[in-house]
Amino acid sequence: MMRKATILMMLFALGMFSSCSVEDNFMDTPTTPGDELRAKLRTLDWGNDTCYVYGHKTPDVDAVTSALAYARLMRSLGYNCKAKVSSGMNRETAYIATFFGFELPELKTSVAPQTRLILTDHADYMQCVDGAREAVILQVIDHHADGEIAQSGIPIVRREMIGSTNTIIFGMYHELGVAIDDETARIMLAGIVSDTKNLTKVSACAADTAAWEALTEQLGISPDSMAVVYKQMSKASDDVSGMTDKDIFLSDYKGYEYNGYLFGMASLDTKEEEADDYLDRMLAVMPEVLDEKGLDMVFAKIDLKVRNTDPSDPDNKYVDAGTYLIYYGTGAREVAEAIFGASLRVGVAYSETKLSRKVIVPLIQKQLDS
């Protein structure tokens, strides 16, 4: 425990859990980051009704659990906050909520003007609950690149380019001196395990590892047991039985508005023996998605899984290889080829290096600046 506490203190000192704000001098003599944050929270226009905490549309585990964990943190400080989801949740989320025994948020697809909101795991209006543009957004807690909302004068913005939004929230519990009960620990651990692929994802960092270690130790879960749980989560995530190709495409989809362009990106994966057919199927639904959502262009990054030939790791049948970027819409080919090079065929570009959506979206935005 001493080592974990030391790591957390180092992360705080290095600014891993720092706050960004439009107000630079709201407190004359803050003594700790926790004092500073508490004072800032007291200045927010909370209104008289419930403040809703939302992750992004088509929420994954991190979006759902970060909303739950942050609403709990705000309630512990006396603020009337409640987590909601704006669209249906995926099978991985349903599995881990049942396994860990926590209640999922209720569905609320839109909010009225002037509703108070806190956003987790996103900062773009196209990913928000309907009505967010007319709502009062009090806070953004996110682990992606700057979105359009984060530039619009939100009083409290926490952003770290790390593996999981729940890692940021874990740090904020410690910063504020709020004890993490076991149910909240399970909620945050679920999000960290999912979004970092149990600490194997390239975006996972020291802060994610420190949070993962502290939470598993608190809950008495061994690394081997957590690995088994993660495999079951992955199995649930990979289950597409009964889903249409459009359902599959939209199962992990995010929309963006940038520099006058509207574009969307799905995040998927395919096994090498199924890749050609899978790419064709996803390409076939892209025109419908583009028209339905009123986009200028639509993309999907599809990670390629190849058979594992390493005899020392027999439990993993497949390992990550490169990333396909499939595209559709006016100007989409030029954008894709500027990033990935010449297309393999119409609608399909490829990188031998695996690239995350967090990396690709800023590269697309850079091309839309030119």
Secondary structure as UniProt FT lines:
FT   HELIX           2..13
FT   TURN            14..17
FT   HELIX           33..42
FT   STRAND          51..54
FT   HELIX           61..76
FT   TURN            77..78
FT   STRAND          81..85
FT   HELIX           91..100
FT   STRAND          106..107
FT   TURN            113..114
FT   STRAND          116..120
FT   HELIX           125..127
FT   HELIX           132..134
FT   STRAND          136..142
FT   HELIX           149..151
FT   STRAND          156..159
FT   HELIX           165..176
FT   HELIX           182..195
FT   TURN            196..200
FT   TURN            202..203
FT   HELIX           206..219
FT   HELIX           223..238
FT   TURN            241..242
FT   HELIX           245..249
FT   HELIX           250..252
FT   STRAND          253..258
FT   TURN            259..260
FT   STRAND          261..271
FT   HELIX           272..274
FT   HELIX           275..293
FT   STRAND          297..307
FT   TURN            311..312
FT   TURN            314..315
FT   STRAND          318..329
FT   TURN            330..331
FT   HELIX           332..340
FT   TURN            346..347
FT   STRAND          348..351
FT   HELIX           357..369
//
